[in-house]
Structures are given as structure tokens and as C-alpha cells.
């Protein structure tokens, strides 16, 4: 409910992409894109799409790309 905090650590400074997708594979929100310094980071997702509309409850995928790393995780949005 509400917002979700996504925490991660970057070993080196570099380009970062952090995006949320629905189960159809459509990107619904870009949380971060650009160069970030090394260290621990926390990004929040408020459960809204790029236009600011609240998204329905359900399962979403978060994709992170940084310095040659590609990672995915599931995120459950509840009402």
C-alpha cells in the first residue's frame, strides 16, 4: 500500500536504469535513469504510472540495469 522503497548498492559510479513493468511487459514507470555515484541508494515508487495515475493492485516487475548488471524483482502492489 502507498509507496514502496527500493534499496540497492552500486559498487562503482555509473549509468543506472530502474523501471517498473506490468505483467504484460509494458513499462509503467521509470524511477531512475542516469549516472549515479557508488554507494547505497533508495528509490521510492508511489504506485503511480508516468502520468501520475494510480495503478491497480497486482504484481509488477522492477528491472535494474547498472554497470553491466541486469536484475529483476517482483513487487506486489496492494490496495
Secondary structure, 3 states (H helix, E strand, C coil): CCCEEEEEEECCCEEEEEEEECCCCCEEEEEEEEEECCEEEEEEECCECCCCCECCCEEEEEEEEECCEEEEEEEEECC
